[in-house]
Amino acid sequence: GVYVPHPTEAPVGSHDECMALLDFGSKIRATSQTNMNSTSSRSHALFILRITFPIKDESRTRIRNSTLNLIDLAGSERVKKSGAAGQRMREGQNINSSLSVLGQVISKLAQGKFKHVPFRQSKLTYLLTDALNGNSKTHMVAAISPALSEMEETLGTLRFASSVKKVRTHAVSNEQEIGESDLLLQTMRSEAEELKAAALKAKEESPQQARRYMKSAEAVEHAVLSIQTRIDKTMWSQAQLAQQEASRLRNEALAGLSLPFNIGGMLGGQSEHAVTANSPYLLNISDDISLAGRLLYFLPEGPPISIGSEENNRIRLMGLGIPDHLCDISVVAGGKG
């Protein structure tokens, strides 16, 4: 089956906590410069918000579930126009491949419910299964260019958006009794155990098949843990405590990239130390094409930015021959650093 490694899931209880995670994902999203776009996205971005709401009546307790999927698709690109090579070209090929499968899925859904829909042909469409199935409301915003040189890409995007309009969905309320949720969890645990047993049985005859079984079992166990955390108060409290440590690690990652902690430094550009698409930055150069452009340090306006190998530097560079304090860079509003 389809396996998506290392998905990040965090408990949230407020709008600010949601925005903090969305902002962090935006800041660390993989981008690169090509001939077509100075900040070209090199990956799709998915933000999935699962909401669980308990409803207590006099005689029973129900659980209402809802999911909000926010997807920012990386745009397709032609290698000839983008000028991408090496790793950048392979990234573009993977993006185009996943978008092609998404187009096939949309086409099948538009044709009717009796057609086989290839959701499992790519990780992207597998994750979007709930968003594109009948029990949902789906909206799409297409970004196009007015440039004459991009006419073919613009027409392709408009055709794709037109096919999305043909998909018919109807959202209904998703409610379950507590007993039904327990039965579902028990069924999923049994499925995970069966997959593990199948993996052990196939280990000697087909190691590759055994790995597939184990990955599927891990995915089922992860889903069980996710559902349990949302309906069990004790597990929810434990997850919130673990989230505090995860938040600290996220701040350390942002500090290592010289990015602001506060929300909006990248999304809206309204904060005191805002970083926007026009902000200057440092980018590493390497003879190895797989390593070039991998380190990106933004230079926000404000106090001087210290650079060196010591921990107290705003930008910390590790490597042979780098002194404790290499230099300071100041960025002046409306001027040059």
C-alpha positions as CSV (number, residue, x, y, z in Angstrom):
1,G,0.0,0.0,0.0
2,V,0.9,3.7,0.0
3,Y,3.1,4.7,2.9
4,V,3.8,8.4,3.8
5,P,6.8,8.5,6.2
6,H,7.2,10.8,9.2
7,P,3.9,12.7,9.1
8,T,3.9,15.4,11.9
9,E,0.8,15.5,14.1
10,A,0.3,17.9,17.0
11,P,-2.6,18.6,19.4
12,V,-4.0,22.1,19.3
13,G,-6.7,23.8,21.2
14,S,-6.8,27.4,19.8
15,H,-6.6,29.4,16.7
16,D,-3.1,30.8,17.7
17,E,-1.7,27.2,18.1
18,C,-3.0,26.3,14.6
19,M,-1.5,29.4,13.1
20,A,1.9,28.7,14.8
21,L,2.1,25.3,13.1
22,L,1.0,26.6,9.8
23,D,3.5,29.5,10.0
24,F,6.3,27.1,10.9
25,G,5.5,24.8,7.9
26,S,5.5,27.9,5.6
27,K,8.9,29.0,6.9
28,I,10.7,25.7,6.5
29,R,9.1,24.7,3.2
30,A,11.5,23.7,0.5
31,T,12.0,26.4,-2.1
32,S,14.6,27.1,-4.8
33,Q,15.3,29.6,-7.5
34,T,14.6,28.6,-11.2
35,N,14.4,30.6,-14.4
36,M,10.6,30.8,-14.0
37,N,10.4,31.6,-10.3
38,S,12.9,33.0,-7.7
39,T,11.1,31.2,-4.9
40,S,9.8,28.1,-6.6
41,S,8.1,25.5,-4.3
42,R,9.9,22.2,-4.5
43,S,7.2,20.3,-2.6
44,H,3.4,20.2,-2.0
45,A,2.2,21.5,1.3
46,L,-0.6,19.8,3.3
47,F,-2.1,21.2,6.5
48,I,-4.8,18.8,7.8
49,L,-6.9,20.0,10.8
50,R,-9.0,17.2,12.5
51,I,-11.7,18.5,14.8
52,T,-13.4,16.2,17.4
53,F,-16.4,17.5,19.3
54,P,-18.2,15.4,22.0
55,I,-22.0,15.8,22.2
56,K,-23.6,14.6,25.5
57,D,-27.2,13.8,25.7
58,E,-29.2,12.4,28.6
59,S,-28.7,8.8,27.6
60,R,-25.7,8.7,25.3
61,T,-22.5,10.4,24.2
62,R,-21.7,11.0,20.6
63,I,-18.5,12.2,18.9
64,R,-18.7,14.5,15.9
65,N,-15.7,14.5,13.7
66,S,-14.7,16.9,10.9
67,T,-11.5,17.4,8.9
68,L,-10.2,20.5,7.1
69,N,-7.6,19.9,4.4
70,L,-5.6,22.9,3.2
71,I,-3.4,22.0,0.2
72,D,-0.9,24.2,-1.6
73,L,0.2,22.4,-4.7
74,A,3.6,23.1,-6.2
75,G,3.1,24.3,-9.8
76,S,4.1,22.1,-12.8
77,E,7.1,23.3,-14.8
78,R,8.9,22.5,-18.0
79,V,12.5,21.7,-17.7
80,K,13.4,23.7,-20.8
81,K,11.8,26.9,-19.3
82,S,12.9,26.5,-15.7
83,G,16.5,25.7,-16.5
84,A,16.5,23.1,-13.7
85,A,19.3,20.5,-13.5
86,G,20.4,17.8,-11.2
87,Q,18.4,17.6,-8.0
88,R,16.2,20.5,-9.0
89,M,15.2,18.7,-12.2
90,R,14.4,15.5,-10.3
91,E,12.3,17.5,-7.9
92,G,10.4,19.0,-10.8
93,Q,9.8,15.6,-12.4
94,N,8.4,14.2,-9.1
95,I,6.1,17.3,-8.8
96,N,4.9,16.9,-12.4
97,S,4.3,13.1,-11.8
98,S,2.1,13.6,-8.7
99,L,0.1,16.4,-10.5
100,S,-0.4,14.1,-13.4
101,V,-1.9,11.4,-11.1
102,L,-4.0,14.1,-9.4
103,G,-5.4,15.0,-12.8
104,Q,-6.3,11.4,-13.5
105,V,-8.1,11.2,-10.2
106,I,-10.1,14.4,-10.9
107,S,-11.0,13.1,-14.4
108,K,-12.2,9.8,-13.0
109,L,-14.3,11.5,-10.3
110,A,-15.8,13.8,-12.9
111,Q,-16.9,10.9,-15.0
112,G,-19.0,9.2,-12.4
113,K,-19.0,7.1,-9.3
114,F,-18.8,3.7,-11.1
115,K,-15.3,4.5,-12.4
116,H,-12.2,3.2,-10.7
117,V,-10.4,6.1,-9.0
118,P,-6.6,5.6,-8.7
119,F,-6.2,7.3,-5.3
120,R,-3.3,5.0,-4.3
121,Q,-1.1,5.7,-7.3
122,S,0.7,8.6,-5.5
123,K,1.2,9.8,-1.9
124,L,-0.5,13.2,-2.8
125,T,-3.8,11.6,-4.0
126,Y,-3.7,9.1,-1.1
127,L,-3.6,11.9,1.4
128,L,-6.4,13.8,-0.5
129,T,-8.8,10.8,-0.6
130,D,-11.1,12.3,2.1
131,A,-11.0,15.7,0.5
132,L,-12.1,14.5,-2.9
133,N,-14.6,11.8,-1.9
134,G,-18.3,12.4,-1.9
135,N,-18.6,13.3,1.8
136,S,-16.8,16.7,1.5
137,K,-16.9,20.2,0.2
138,T,-14.0,21.0,-2.1
139,H,-12.9,24.4,-3.4
140,M,-9.9,25.2,-5.6
141,V,-8.1,28.4,-6.3
142,A,-6.0,28.4,-9.5
143,A,-2.9,30.6,-9.8
144,I,-2.2,31.6,-13.4
145,S,0.2,34.0,-15.2
146,P,-0.9,36.9,-17.5
147,A,2.4,36.5,-19.4
148,L,2.1,35.5,-23.1
149,S,5.1,33.2,-22.7
150,E,3.2,31.1,-20.1
151,M,0.1,30.7,-22.2
152,E,0.4,26.9,-22.4
153,E,0.8,26.5,-18.7
154,T,-2.1,28.9,-18.0
155,L,-4.4,27.0,-20.4
156,G,-3.5,23.7,-18.8
157,T,-4.2,25.1,-15.3
158,L,-7.6,26.4,-16.5
159,R,-8.5,23.1,-18.0
160,F,-7.6,21.4,-14.8
161,A,-9.6,23.8,-12.7
162,S,-12.6,23.3,-15.1
163,S,-12.5,19.6,-14.6
164,V,-12.5,20.1,-10.8
165,K,-15.8,21.9,-11.1
166,K,-17.4,18.8,-12.5
167,V,-16.7,16.8,-9.4
168,R,-19.9,16.5,-7.3
169,T,-19.6,16.2,-3.5
170,H,-22.1,16.4,-0.7
171,A,-21.0,16.9,2.9
172,V,-22.9,15.2,5.7
173,S,-22.5,15.2,9.5
174,N,-20.0,12.6,10.8
175,E,-21.1,11.3,14.2
176,Q,-20.3,8.1,16.1
177,E,-21.4,6.6,19.4
178,I,-18.6,6.0,22.0
179,G,-19.2,2.3,21.6
180,E,-18.8,2.5,17.8
181,S,-15.5,4.3,18.2
182,D,-14.2,1.5,20.6
183,L,-15.3,-1.1,18.1
184,L,-13.5,0.7,15.3
185,L,-10.3,0.9,17.4
186,Q,-10.5,-2.8,18.3
187,T,-10.9,-3.7,14.6
188,M,-7.9,-1.5,13.6
189,R,-5.7,-3.1,16.3
190,S,-6.6,-6.6,15.0
191,E,-5.7,-5.5,11.5
192,A,-2.3,-4.2,12.7
193,E,-1.6,-7.5,14.4
194,E,-2.6,-9.5,11.3
195,L,-0.2,-7.3,9.2
196,K,2.6,-7.9,11.6
197,A,2.0,-11.7,11.6
198,A,2.0,-11.6,7.7
199,A,5.3,-9.7,7.8
200,L,6.9,-12.3,10.0
201,K,5.6,-15.1,7.8
202,A,6.9,-13.4,4.6
203,K,10.2,-12.3,6.1
204,E,12.2,-15.3,4.7
205,E,10.5,-15.8,1.4
206,S,10.0,-12.1,0.4
207,P,11.8,-9.5,2.5
208,Q,10.4,-6.7,0.3
209,Q,6.8,-7.8,0.9
210,A,7.5,-8.1,4.6
211,R,8.7,-4.5,4.7
212,R,5.4,-3.5,3.0
213,Y,3.4,-5.3,5.6
214,M,5.3,-3.7,8.5
215,K,4.9,-0.2,7.0
216,S,1.2,-0.8,6.6
217,A,1.0,-2.0,10.3
218,E,2.8,1.1,11.4
219,A,0.4,3.3,9.5
220,V,-2.6,1.5,11.1
221,E,-1.1,1.8,14.6
222,H,-0.4,5.5,14.0
223,A,-4.1,6.0,13.0
224,V,-5.2,4.2,16.2
225,L,-3.0,6.4,18.4
226,S,-4.3,9.5,16.6
227,I,-8.0,8.5,17.2
228,Q,-7.4,7.5,20.8
229,T,-5.6,10.8,21.5
230,R,-8.6,12.8,20.3
231,I,-11.2,11.0,22.3
232,D,-9.3,10.2,25.5
233,K,-8.7,13.1,27.9
234,T,-5.7,11.5,29.6
235,M,-3.9,10.8,26.3
236,W,-4.8,14.3,25.1
237,S,-3.2,15.9,28.2
238,Q,0.0,13.8,27.6
239,A,0.1,14.8,24.0
240,Q,-0.1,18.5,25.0
241,L,2.8,18.1,27.3
242,A,4.9,16.5,24.6
243,Q,3.9,19.3,22.3
244,Q,5.6,21.8,24.6
245,E,8.9,20.1,23.9
246,A,8.2,19.9,20.2
247,S,7.5,23.7,20.2
248,R,10.9,24.3,21.8
249,L,12.6,22.2,19.1
250,R,10.7,24.1,16.3
251,N,12.0,27.4,17.8
252,E,15.6,26.0,17.7
253,A,15.1,25.0,14.1
254,L,13.9,28.6,13.2
255,A,16.8,30.1,15.2
256,G,19.2,28.0,13.2
257,L,17.8,29.4,9.9
258,S,17.7,33.0,11.3
259,L,13.9,33.1,11.0
260,P,11.6,34.9,13.4
261,F,9.6,32.9,16.0
262,N,6.6,35.2,15.9
263,I,3.6,34.3,13.8
264,G,3.3,36.2,10.5
265,G,7.0,36.8,10.0
266,M,6.7,34.9,6.7
267,L,3.0,34.6,6.0
268,G,1.9,38.2,6.4
269,G,5.1,40.2,6.8
270,Q,3.5,42.4,9.4
271,S,5.7,41.7,12.4
272,E,8.6,43.7,13.7
273,H,11.2,41.3,12.3
274,A,9.2,40.3,9.3
275,V,10.8,38.2,6.5
276,T,9.2,38.5,3.1
277,A,9.9,37.2,-0.4
278,N,11.9,40.4,-1.0
279,S,14.1,40.1,2.1
280,P,17.9,39.6,1.4
281,Y,19.3,36.2,2.3
282,L,22.5,34.2,2.3
283,L,22.7,31.0,0.3
284,N,25.5,28.4,0.3
285,I,27.5,27.5,-2.8
286,S,29.0,24.1,-3.2
287,D,30.8,22.2,-5.9
288,D,28.5,19.3,-5.2
289,I,25.2,20.1,-6.9
290,S,23.3,18.0,-4.3
291,L,24.6,20.3,-1.5
292,A,24.4,23.7,-3.3
293,G,21.6,25.9,-2.2
294,R,20.7,23.8,0.8
295,L,21.4,26.4,3.5
296,L,19.2,29.5,3.5
297,Y,19.6,32.3,6.0
298,F,17.2,35.3,5.8
299,L,18.5,38.7,6.8
300,P,15.7,40.8,8.4
301,E,15.9,44.5,9.0
302,G,16.9,45.6,12.5
303,P,19.9,45.1,14.8
304,P,23.2,43.8,13.3
305,I,23.1,40.1,12.6
306,S,26.2,38.3,14.0
307,I,27.7,35.4,12.1
308,G,30.2,32.8,13.3
309,S,30.6,29.4,14.9
310,E,29.7,30.3,18.5
311,E,26.2,29.4,19.8
312,N,25.4,33.1,20.6
313,N,25.6,34.2,17.0
314,R,22.3,34.9,15.2
315,I,23.5,32.8,12.2
316,R,25.7,29.9,13.3
317,L,28.0,28.4,10.7
318,M,29.7,25.1,11.4
319,G,32.8,24.1,9.5
320,L,36.6,24.0,9.2
321,G,38.2,27.4,9.5
322,I,35.1,29.4,10.6
323,P,36.0,31.7,13.5
324,D,33.9,32.2,16.6
325,H,32.8,35.6,15.3
326,L,33.1,35.9,11.5
327,C,31.2,39.2,10.8
328,D,28.1,41.3,11.4
329,I,25.6,42.2,8.7
330,S,23.2,45.1,9.0
331,V,20.2,45.5,6.7
332,V,18.9,49.1,6.5
333,A,15.3,49.8,5.4
334,G,15.3,51.3,1.9
335,G,19.1,50.8,1.6
336,K,21.8,48.2,1.3
337,G,23.3,46.2,4.1
